[in-house]
Amino acid sequence: MVEDKIILGIDPGTTVLGYGLIHVKQNKLSLVNFGIIQLSKLPTHPDKLKRIFDRLDGLIREFKPDEMAIEAPFFGKNVQSMLKLGRAQGVAIAASLNHNVPFEEYSPRRIKQAITGNGNASKEQVAAMLQTLLNFDEMPKYLDATDGLAVAVCHHFSNGIGEHNKSKSGNWESFLKTNPERKLR
């Protein structure tokens, strides 16, 4: 079976949301598009959520991704910021589900690990590795755009198995099936 799909990656945010689209054909990656959704000038949080939904809906209609990957929220000290970020992520997920595009989540550390081999890599290190991997010339003004690309590439490298789908490969039952000699008697 020849793999041929488009993956949309999302780095959710309430000031700037980053996105990236890659095309995977026969295990070769190519850049389709990447950019940001600027939200800082919108007056209210509901306005930002509507902009996120509308813009992602447009991207999904235009590029017709087969799968979406999104960065999972990380734990922060500011509860209000975390709630707003969670809503932004939820709206992005709703946009994908509205088009029957399956999604998966990845932690920030896992994304950095997949791209650079270092879970503590900086945004600049991730962007530089993606620039080499996907062969684009100019670095974007906002690295949220390359962060969105990183999520899509991580999804590909992870074979679509992210945080809420770990049961497909990461449970004891599957481990014992692939390693029967490790079962205790």
C-alpha positions as protocol buffer text, in pm:
chain_id: "A"
residue {
  index: 1
  type: MET
  ca { x: 0 y: 0 z: 0 }
}
residue {
  index: 2
  type: VAL
  ca { x: 143 y: 337 z: -105 }
}
residue {
  index: 3
  type: GLU
  ca { x: 116 y: 605 z: 161 }
}
residue {
  index: 4
  type: ASP
  ca { x: -11 y: 935 z: 24 }
}
residue {
  index: 5
  type: LYS
  ca { x: -159 y: 1180 z: 270 }
}
residue {
  index: 6
  type: ILE
  ca { x: -162 y: 1537 z: 391 }
}
residue {
  index: 7
  type: ILE
  ca { x: -114 y: 1608 z: 762 }
}
residue {
  index: 8
  type: LEU
  ca { x: -218 y: 1934 z: 928 }
}
residue {
  index: 9
  type: GLY
  ca { x: -20 y: 2023 z: 1240 }
}
residue {
  index: 10
  type: ILE
  ca { x: -145 y: 2278 z: 1493 }
}
residue {
  index: 11
  type: ASP
  ca { x: 41 y: 2468 z: 1765 }
}
residue {
  index: 12
  type: PRO
  ca { x: -256 y: 2616 z: 1954 }
}
residue {
  index: 13
  type: GLY
  ca { x: -240 y: 2962 z: 2101 }
}
residue {
  index: 14
  type: THR
  ca { x: -465 y: 3252 z: 2197 }
}
residue {
  index: 15
  type: THR
  ca { x: -229 y: 3523 z: 2072 }
}
residue {
  index: 16
  type: VAL
  ca { x: -70 y: 3342 z: 1777 }
}
residue {
  index: 17
  type: LEU
  ca { x: -171 y: 2998 z: 1650 }
}
residue {
  index: 18
  type: GLY
  ca { x: 79 y: 2817 z: 1429 }
}
residue {
  index: 19
  type: TYR
  ca { x: -9 y: 2567 z: 1158 }
}
residue {
  index: 20
  type: GLY
  ca { x: 181 y: 2355 z: 911 }
}
residue {
  index: 21
  type: LEU
  ca { x: 82 y: 2117 z: 636 }
}
residue {
  index: 22
  type: ILE
  ca { x: 302 y: 1840 z: 501 }
}
residue {
  index: 23
  type: HIS
  ca { x: 251 y: 1589 z: 223 }
}
residue {
  index: 24
  type: VAL
  ca { x: 369 y: 1235 z: 286 }
}
residue {
  index: 25
  type: LYS
  ca { x: 411 y: 1020 z: -24 }
}
residue {
  index: 26
  type: GLN
  ca { x: 592 y: 688 z: -10 }
}
residue {
  index: 27
  type: ASN
  ca { x: 745 y: 795 z: 321 }
}
residue {
  index: 28
  type: LYS
  ca { x: 891 y: 1115 z: 170 }
}
residue {
  index: 29
  type: LEU
  ca { x: 796 y: 1445 z: 332 }
}
residue {
  index: 30
  type: SER
  ca { x: 734 y: 1768 z: 148 }
}
residue {
  index: 31
  type: LEU
  ca { x: 616 y: 2107 z: 268 }
}
residue {
  index: 32
  type: VAL
  ca { x: 268 y: 2211 z: 156 }
}
residue {
  index: 33
  type: ASN
  ca { x: 215 y: 2530 z: 356 }
}
residue {
  index: 34
  type: PHE
  ca { x: 275 y: 2683 z: 697 }
}
residue {
  index: 35
  type: GLY
  ca { x: 188 y: 3003 z: 874 }
}
residue {
  index: 36
  type: ILE
  ca { x: 11 y: 3163 z: 1165 }
}
residue {
  index: 37
  type: ILE
  ca { x: -330 y: 3285 z: 1264 }
}
residue {
  index: 38
  type: GLN
  ca { x: -280 y: 3623 z: 1432 }
}
residue {
  index: 39
  type: LEU
  ca { x: -522 y: 3668 z: 1723 }
}
residue {
  index: 40
  type: SER
  ca { x: -366 y: 3942 z: 1936 }
}
residue {
  index: 41
  type: LYS
  ca { x: -573 y: 4229 z: 1795 }
}
residue {
  index: 42
  type: LEU
  ca { x: -911 y: 4066 z: 1852 }
}
residue {
  index: 43
  type: PRO
  ca { x: -1095 y: 4223 z: 2146 }
}
residue {
  index: 44
  type: THR
  ca { x: -1244 y: 3918 z: 2321 }
}
residue {
  index: 45
  type: HIS
  ca { x: -1167 y: 3553 z: 2378 }
}
residue {
  index: 46
  type: PRO
  ca { x: -1486 y: 3441 z: 2194 }
}
residue {
  index: 47
  type: ASP
  ca { x: -1373 y: 3650 z: 1893 }
}
residue {
  index: 48
  type: LYS
  ca { x: -1040 y: 3465 z: 1900 }
}
residue {
  index: 49
  type: LEU
  ca { x: -1211 y: 3125 z: 1918 }
}
residue {
  index: 50
  type: LYS
  ca { x: -1433 y: 3213 z: 1623 }
}
residue {
  index: 51
  type: ARG
  ca { x: -1130 y: 3328 z: 1419 }
}
residue {
  index: 52
  type: ILE
  ca { x: -948 y: 3002 z: 1499 }
}
residue {
  index: 53
  type: PHE
  ca { x: -1246 y: 2794 z: 1390 }
}
residue {
  index: 54
  type: ASP
  ca { x: -1310 y: 2996 z: 1072 }
}
residue {
  index: 55
  type: ARG
  ca { x: -946 y: 3001 z: 959 }
}
residue {
  index: 56
  type: LEU
  ca { x: -887 y: 2631 z: 1030 }
}
residue {
  index: 57
  type: ASP
  ca { x: -1214 y: 2547 z: 858 }
}
residue {
  index: 58
  type: GLY
  ca { x: -1085 y: 2736 z: 553 }
}
residue {
  index: 59
  type: LEU
  ca { x: -747 y: 2560 z: 564 }
}
residue {
  index: 60
  type: ILE
  ca { x: -916 y: 2221 z: 587 }
}
residue {
  index: 61
  type: ARG
  ca { x: -1143 y: 2304 z: 293 }
}
residue {
  index: 62
  type: GLU
  ca { x: -850 y: 2429 z: 85 }
}
residue {
  index: 63
  type: PHE
  ca { x: -587 y: 2164 z: 155 }
}
residue {
  index: 64
  type: LYS
  ca { x: -810 y: 1867 z: 247 }
}
residue {
  index: 65
  type: PRO
  ca { x: -581 y: 1710 z: 509 }
}
residue {
  index: 66
  type: ASP
  ca { x: -625 y: 1340 z: 578 }
}
residue {
  index: 67
  type: GLU
  ca { x: -517 y: 1374 z: 943 }
}
residue {
  index: 68
  type: MET
  ca { x: -460 y: 1648 z: 1198 }
}
residue {
  index: 69
  type: ALA
  ca { x: -210 y: 1656 z: 1483 }
}
residue {
  index: 70
  type: ILE
  ca { x: -219 y: 1910 z: 1764 }
}
residue {
  index: 71
  type: GLU
  ca { x: 12 y: 1999 z: 2049 }
}
residue {
  index: 72
  type: ALA
  ca { x: -141 y: 1889 z: 2379 }
}
residue {
  index: 73
  type: PRO
  ca { x: -169 y: 2148 z: 2653 }
}
residue {
  index: 74
  type: PHE
  ca { x: 115 y: 2158 z: 2901 }
}
residue {
  index: 75
  type: PHE
  ca { x: 76 y: 2241 z: 3268 }
}
residue {
  index: 76
  type: GLY
  ca { x: 131 y: 2602 z: 3361 }
}
residue {
  index: 77
  type: LYS
  ca { x: 95 y: 2811 z: 3672 }
}
residue {
  index: 78
  type: ASN
  ca { x: -169 y: 3048 z: 3536 }
}
residue {
  index: 79
  type: VAL
  ca { x: -502 y: 2865 z: 3544 }
}
residue {
  index: 80
  type: GLN
  ca { x: -684 y: 3127 z: 3334 }
}
residue {
  index: 81
  type: SER
  ca { x: -422 y: 3102 z: 3058 }
}
residue {
  index: 82
  type: MET
  ca { x: -449 y: 2723 z: 3064 }
}
residue {
  index: 83
  type: LEU
  ca { x: -829 y: 2739 z: 3032 }
}
residue {
  index: 84
  type: LYS
  ca { x: -804 y: 2977 z: 2735 }
}
residue {
  index: 85
  type: LEU
  ca { x: -541 y: 2759 z: 2567 }
}
residue {
  index: 86
  type: GLY
  ca { x: -757 y: 2450 z: 2623 }
}
residue {
  index: 87
  type: ARG
  ca { x: -1051 y: 2625 z: 2459 }
}
residue {
  index: 88
  type: ALA
  ca { x: -834 y: 2720 z: 2160 }
}
residue {
  index: 89
  type: GLN
  ca { x: -723 y: 2358 z: 2129 }
}
residue {
  index: 90
  type: GLY
  ca { x: -1083 y: 2238 z: 2158 }
}
residue {
  index: 91
  type: VAL
  ca { x: -1199 y: 2473 z: 1882 }
}
residue {
  index: 92
  type: ALA
  ca { x: -916 y: 2350 z: 1656 }
}
residue {
  index: 93
  type: ILE
  ca { x: -1017 y: 1989 z: 1724 }
}
residue {
  index: 94
  type: ALA
  ca { x: -1382 y: 2076 z: 1655 }
}
residue {
  index: 95
  type: ALA
  ca { x: -1283 y: 2222 z: 1317 }
}
residue {
  index: 96
  type: SER
  ca { x: -1111 y: 1895 z: 1222 }
}
residue {
  index: 97
  type: LEU
  ca { x: -1399 y: 1679 z: 1348 }
}
residue {
  index: 98
  type: ASN
  ca { x: -1644 y: 1900 z: 1158 }
}
residue {
  index: 99
  type: HIS
  ca { x: -1476 y: 1770 z: 840 }
}
residue {
  index: 100
  type: ASN
  ca { x: -1432 y: 1412 z: 968 }
}
residue {
  index: 101
  type: VAL
  ca { x: -1055 y: 1460 z: 984 }
}
residue {
  index: 102
  type: PRO
  ca { x: -913 y: 1235 z: 1258 }
}
residue {
  index: 103
  type: PHE
  ca { x: -678 y: 1400 z: 1505 }
}
residue {
  index: 104
  type: GLU
  ca { x: -410 y: 1305 z: 1753 }
}
residue {
  index: 105
  type: GLU
  ca { x: -234 y: 1495 z: 2034 }
}
residue {
  index: 106
  type: TYR
  ca { x: 137 y: 1514 z: 2116 }
}
residue {
  index: 107
  type: SER
  ca { x: 312 y: 1664 z: 2417 }
}
residue {
  index: 108
  type: PRO
  ca { x: 555 y: 1953 z: 2356 }
}
residue {
  index: 109
  type: ARG
  ca { x: 845 y: 1739 z: 2482 }
}
residue {
  index: 110
  type: ARG
  ca { x: 758 y: 1452 z: 2249 }
}
residue {
  index: 111
  type: ILE
  ca { x: 737 y: 1686 z: 1950 }
}
residue {
  index: 112
  type: LYS
  ca { x: 1080 y: 1834 z: 2021 }
}
residue {
  index: 113
  type: GLN
  ca { x: 1223 y: 1485 z: 2078 }
}
residue {
  index: 114
  type: ALA
  ca { x: 1082 y: 1361 z: 1745 }
}
residue {
  index: 115
  type: ILE
  ca { x: 1225 y: 1653 z: 1547 }
}
residue {
  index: 116
  type: THR
  ca { x: 1562 y: 1717 z: 1714 }
}
residue {
  index: 117
  type: GLY
  ca { x: 1629 y: 1414 z: 1931 }
}
residue {
  index: 118
  type: ASN
  ca { x: 1619 y: 1645 z: 2236 }
}
residue {
  index: 119
  type: GLY
  ca { x: 1297 y: 1692 z: 2433 }
}
residue {
  index: 120
  type: ASN
  ca { x: 1432 y: 2020 z: 2572 }
}
residue {
  index: 121
  type: ALA
  ca { x: 1522 y: 2175 z: 2234 }
}
residue {
  index: 122
  type: SER
  ca { x: 1450 y: 2544 z: 2174 }
}
residue {
  index: 123
  type: LYS
  ca { x: 1203 y: 2675 z: 1917 }
}
residue {
  index: 124
  type: GLU
  ca { x: 1503 y: 2787 z: 1711 }
}
residue {
  index: 125
  type: GLN
  ca { x: 1658 y: 2438 z: 1713 }
}
residue {
  index: 126
  type: VAL
  ca { x: 1327 y: 2282 z: 1607 }
}
residue {
  index: 127
  type: ALA
  ca { x: 1287 y: 2539 z: 1328 }
}
residue {
  index: 128
  type: ALA
  ca { x: 1642 y: 2484 z: 1200 }
}
residue {
  index: 129
  type: MET
  ca { x: 1593 y: 2107 z: 1187 }
}
residue {
  index: 130
  type: LEU
  ca { x: 1265 y: 2147 z: 1000 }
}
residue {
  index: 131
  type: GLN
  ca { x: 1427 y: 2389 z: 757 }
}
residue {
  index: 132
  type: THR
  ca { x: 1680 y: 2117 z: 670 }
}
residue {
  index: 133
  type: LEU
  ca { x: 1424 y: 1837 z: 665 }
}
residue {
  index: 134
  type: LEU
  ca { x: 1161 y: 2017 z: 455 }
}
residue {
  index: 135
  type: ASN
  ca { x: 1398 y: 2236 z: 253 }
}
residue {
  index: 136
  type: PHE
  ca { x: 1245 y: 2583 z: 290 }
}
residue {
  index: 137
  type: ASP
  ca { x: 1455 y: 2896 z: 247 }
}
residue {
  index: 138
  type: GLU
  ca { x: 1323 y: 3170 z: 469 }
}
residue {
  index: 139
  type: MET
  ca { x: 1261 y: 3132 z: 840 }
}
residue {
  index: 140
  type: PRO
  ca { x: 919 y: 3275 z: 935 }
}
residue {
  index: 141
  type: LYS
  ca { x: 888 y: 3581 z: 1159 }
}
residue {
  index: 142
  type: TYR
  ca { x: 683 y: 3380 z: 1410 }
}
residue {
  index: 143
  type: LEU
  ca { x: 826 y: 3041 z: 1505 }
}
residue {
  index: 144
  type: ASP
  ca { x: 472 y: 2931 z: 1596 }
}
residue {
  index: 145
  type: ALA
  ca { x: 449 y: 2847 z: 1223 }
}
residue {
  index: 146
  type: THR
  ca { x: 742 y: 2604 z: 1241 }
}
residue {
  index: 147
  type: ASP
  ca { x: 598 y: 2470 z: 1568 }
}
residue {
  index: 148
  type: GLY
  ca { x: 282 y: 2380 z: 1374 }
}
residue {
  index: 149
  type: LEU
  ca { x: 498 y: 2205 z: 1114 }
}
residue {
  index: 150
  type: ALA
  ca { x: 682 y: 2020 z: 1391 }
}
residue {
  index: 151
  type: VAL
  ca { x: 354 y: 1876 z: 1519 }
}
residue {
  index: 152
  type: ALA
  ca { x: 269 y: 1742 z: 1171 }
}
residue {
  index: 153
  type: VAL
  ca { x: 617 y: 1589 z: 1127 }
}
residue {
  index: 154
  type: CYS
  ca { x: 605 y: 1436 z: 1476 }
}
residue {
  index: 155
  type: HIS
  ca { x: 269 y: 1279 z: 1386 }
}
residue {
  index: 156
  type: HIS
  ca { x: 425 y: 1120 z: 1079 }
}
residue {
  index: 157
  type: PHE
  ca { x: 732 y: 999 z: 1267 }
}
residue {
  index: 158
  type: SER
  ca { x: 503 y: 855 z: 1539 }
}
residue {
  index: 159
  type: ASN
  ca { x: 293 y: 661 z: 1287 }
}
residue {
  index: 160
  type: GLY
  ca { x: -15 y: 848 z: 1408 }
}
residue {
  index: 161
  type: ILE
  ca { x: 5 y: 717 z: 1763 }
}
residue {
  index: 162
  type: GLY
  ca { x: -16 y: 1010 z: 2002 }
}
residue {
  index: 163
  type: GLU
  ca { x: -118 y: 1081 z: 2359 }
}
residue {
  index: 164
  type: HIS
  ca { x: -482 y: 971 z: 2353 }
}
residue {
  index: 165
  type: ASN
  ca { x: -416 y: 679 z: 2121 }
}
residue {
  index: 166
  type: LYS
  ca { x: -132 y: 511 z: 2309 }
}
residue {
  index: 167
  type: SER
  ca { x: -348 y: 208 z: 2378 }
}
residue {
  index: 168
  type: LYS
  ca { x: -287 y: 99 z: 2018 }
}
residue {
  index: 169
  type: SER
  ca { x: 76 y: 25 z: 2092 }
}
residue {
  index: 170
  type: GLY
  ca { x: 164 y: 103 z: 2450 }
}
residue {
  index: 171
  type: ASN
  ca { x: -35 y: -132 z: 2667 }
}
residue {
  index: 172
  type: TRP
  ca { x: 72 y: -450 z: 2846 }
}
residue {
  index: 173
  type: GLU
  ca { x: -141 y: -674 z: 2628 }
}
residue {
  index: 174
  type: SER
  ca { x: 32 y: -563 z: 2306 }
}
residue {
  index: 175
  type: PHE
  ca { x: 372 y: -580 z: 2478 }
}
residue {
  index: 176
  type: LEU
  ca { x: 311 y: -940 z: 2586 }
}
residue {
  index: 177
  type: LYS
  ca { x: 191 y: -1035 z: 2237 }
}
residue {
  index: 178
  type: THR
  ca { x: 514 y: -911 z: 2085 }
}
residue {
  index: 179
  type: ASN
  ca { x: 732 y: -1041 z: 2373 }
}
residue {
  index: 180
  type: PRO
  ca { x: 573 y: -1370 z: 2491 }
}
residue {
  index: 181
  type: GLU
  ca { x: 897 y: -1484 z: 2655 }
}
residue {
  index: 182
  type: ARG
  ca { x: 868 y: -1194 z: 2905 }
}
residue {
  index: 183
  type: LYS
  ca { x: 542 y: -1322 z: 3056 }
}
residue {
  index: 184
  type: LEU
  ca { x: 578 y: -1440 z: 3415 }
}
residue {
  index: 185
  type: ARG
  ca { x: 439 y: -1781 z: 3488 }
}
